Amino acid sequence: MSNTIINTNFNFPGQKSVYKGKVREVYNINNNQLVMIATDRLSAFDVVMPKGIPYKGQILNQIATKMMEATQDIVPNWLVATPDPNVAIGHLCEPFKVEMVIRGY
């Protein structure tokens, strides 16, 4: 599908590294900023599917951005800017990792 973002290959000024996860690609800029790109890759049970879903990354990034903006007065977060629907730029920091899985039966 031509409307999907499956991979990125950016080379930013000051880029120190790039991490390619299951659905996001994270570029480290000067060890103090991150450029996170939410791709359209689909992961299920830790397997990345061969085809992406158009606009999936955009929706994922926009939901995360909305939640961070809505709660920034309660707790500080890493987000600095969202220059594109698929891109979030933020401070490099040590995350406090929390994961939940909620399923209905």
C-alpha positions in Angstrom: 0.0 0.0 0.0 1.4 3.3 -1.0 -0.2 5.2 1.9 1.6 3.4 4.6 4.8 4.3 6.5 6.6 1.0 7.1 10.2 2.3 7.5 12.0 5.6 7.8 15.6 6.4 7.0 16.3 9.9 8.3 19.7 11.4 9.0 19.2 14.3 11.3 21.9 16.8 12.2 23.4 15.7 15.5 21.9 12.3 15.2 23.6 9.8 17.6 21.6 6.7 17.1 18.3 5.3 15.8 16.2 2.6 17.5 13.7 0.7 15.4 11.1 -1.0 17.5 8.0 -3.0 16.5 5.9 0.0 15.5 8.0 3.1 16.3 11.4 4.5 15.2 13.2 6.7 17.6 16.1 9.0 16.6 18.4 10.3 19.4 19.5 13.8 18.7 22.6 15.1 20.6 21.8 12.8 23.5 19.2 15.3 24.7 16.2 15.1 22.3 14.2 12.3 20.7 12.4 12.3 17.4 9.8 9.5 17.6 8.0 8.4 14.4 5.0 6.2 14.8 4.9 4.0 11.7 2.0 2.1 10.2 3.5 -1.3 11.1 1.2 -3.7 12.9 2.5 -5.9 15.7 0.5 -8.8 17.1 1.9 -11.1 19.8 5.4 -9.7 19.3 5.3 -10.4 15.5 5.5 -7.6 13.0 3.0 -8.2 10.2 4.2 -7.9 6.6 1.7 -5.2 5.7 1.0 -1.9 7.5 -2.4 -0.2 8.1 -2.7 3.2 6.5 -2.7 6.1 9.0 -2.3 3.7 12.0 0.8 5.5 13.2 -0.8 8.9 12.8 -3.8 7.9 15.0 -1.5 6.3 17.6 0.7 9.4 17.8 -2.3 11.8 17.9 -3.9 9.9 20.8 -0.6 9.9 22.7 -0.1 13.6 22.1 -3.7 14.4 23.2 -3.2 12.5 26.4 0.1 14.1 27.2 -1.2 17.6 26.5 -4.3 16.9 28.6 -2.3 15.7 31.6 0.8 18.0 31.5 -0.6 20.2 34.3 -0.8 17.1 36.5 2.6 15.5 35.7 5.4 16.7 33.5 6.1 14.6 30.4 8.7 14.4 27.7 6.8 16.0 24.8 8.1 19.2 23.2 6.3 19.3 19.8 4.3 17.3 17.3 5.4 18.8 14.0 3.6 16.1 11.9 0.8 13.7 12.7 3.3 10.7 12.8 6.1 12.6 14.7 6.6 13.5 18.3 9.7 15.4 19.5 10.7 15.3 23.1 13.3 15.4 25.8 15.6 12.4 26.2 14.8 11.1 29.7 14.6 7.9 31.7 11.1 6.5 31.3 9.0 5.2 34.1 7.7 2.1 32.4 4.1 0.9 33.0 2.2 -1.5 30.8 -1.4 -2.7 31.1 -3.4 -5.2 29.2 -7.1 -5.1 29.7 -9.2 -7.7 28.1 -12.9 -8.4 28.2 -14.3 -11.9 28.1 
